[in-house]
Amino acid sequence: PQSHLWRRCKYTNTNTCAIRMDDTSPLAQVSTASGEMRAVARGDSDRSEEYESLIDKMTDNIAVRPKIKDYESLDYDNCYNEPYIELLEQYSKPRKCMRTSQPSTYYHGMVEWILVFLIGAGTGMVAFFIDYFVTLLSTAKFDTTAHYVTVFQPRGKLIICVLLITSFNFIYGVVAAILTAIEPVAAGSGIPEIKCYLNGVRVPNVGRLKTLIAKAVGVLFSVSGGYLVGKEGPMIHSGAILGAGIPQLQSVSIKQLDLKYSVFRSDRYKRDFVAAGAAAGVSAAFGAPIGGTLFSLEEGSSFWNQALTWRVFFCAMTSSFFLNLLRQGVYASSQWFNVGSPGLLDFGQFDCGEHCRLWSLSDLAIFILMGCGGGLLGALFNSINTRLTIYRLKHLAKRHAIVRFLEAVLIGLVTSVLTFGSTLSLGSCVEYANGTLHAPSGDPNSDVYSHRRQYLCPNSSFNDLGSLYLNVEEMAIKQLFHEPSKCNTRLYSF
């Protein structure tokens, strides 16, 4: 059948493929450089016309795509041929350098655990790098804008402040757009690409060092530029890249880096390490090692075993621990081992005192209604997002890179004007709960007080919407939960 013949056709880097007519016929090379297929019989010129006829029938029903050669399947199953058997025998011999009679399979198992530890540690460091510079760039933008609001407000020249914050977001957005133009696979969250890889599809450049740099730097500029994006999704891709790269002990980008240890360079080992890296990314984003393991098991991978579960969970714990360690050491006055902030998303500490309860049994009905409402809104959002994505793929993805670049910049500019304009027009001034800007002693959420925004408000009050919109996303969530002033009800209703 034609479909059977097509499945036997496999593209290579030279834009050719091989088709076998039957078990006894020779092979034919098929050119696909310009979207046409041409057969050249090998060793049997009498059957060239038959090859041409079959290929013409195939092209009548199948759209030939030259770029499909870039997407290949991964060899997850070991091929038990003679070279592989010899390799297994070599690894099963005792190593002379270890002064032990234990077979080297234990040695490779120990190395595998060390590599999993390095993947988790590296993912935690990348998460801290993104979080640190997002906070740094966002604070510079918001503090500079707040300063000039107080300067130009008496003069009636707030339009200068709008241009200022728009300029910040424009510069940040341009940097992020340039990085995604350099490495297009770094655009988006990266989760679909990693799920494809874990299920046997080799996506070009999805695990390269250049992709990691573009992803990490691009996401910190995107978040700092006010785009409605988050750090959590890209962390999964970043962790997966580390999982794909560290166990190889070599680098395609840096040719000099090659430790000549090729045990874990097969697709099967690489798949397992990528699964561990993806779990480490989820753990670093949400502070949930078990959640990261379950994500990799249920949502990402189709190939799993019991031993991999423990390695993935260990990798996820390592990632959360290193991120927590760095955040506490840098942000909390060198309290390196006070591990109280396990992930990038922190809601603060909830404590209502000694003689109160955070919730009662009657509140469960409200929680159920909130869950139903959230599910319906989520379904509506997914439906709109799916249609919007399909529209963009049809009308924008095929355009020139400059068009996509201008799209990203335009979204950033519109977002900047809307957020700052709504803050000035819809925000209301709220009096401080304790009459002062400073937090009470011993308050675990004292940073909420120092991040109040005073736009167009007297000295003893702050702008409620400004404290939400013109702060880092994590701090905005803390404002919703832990702001003690009377604006809580207004903020929740808004």
Secondary structure by P-SEA (a helix, b strand, c coil): caaaaaaaccccccccccccccccbbbbbbbccccbbbbbbcccccaaaaaaaaaaaaaacbbbbccccccccccccccccaaaaaaaaaaacccccccccccaaaaaaaaaaaaaaaaaaaaaaaaaaaaaaaaaaaaaaaaaaaaaaaaacccccaaaaaaaaaaaaaaaaaaaaaaaaacccccccaaaaaaaaaacccccccccaaaaaaaaaaaaaaaaacccccccaaaaaaaaaaaaccccccccccccccccccccccaaaaaaaaaaaaaaaaaaacccaaaaaaaaaccccccccaaaaaaaaaaaaaaaaaaaaaaaacccccccccccccccccccccccccccccccccaaaaaaaaaaaaaaaaaaaaaaaaaaaaaaaaccccccaaaaaaaaaaaaaaaaaaaaaaaaccbbbbccccccccccccccccccccccccccccccccccccccccccaaaaaaaaccccccaaaaaaac
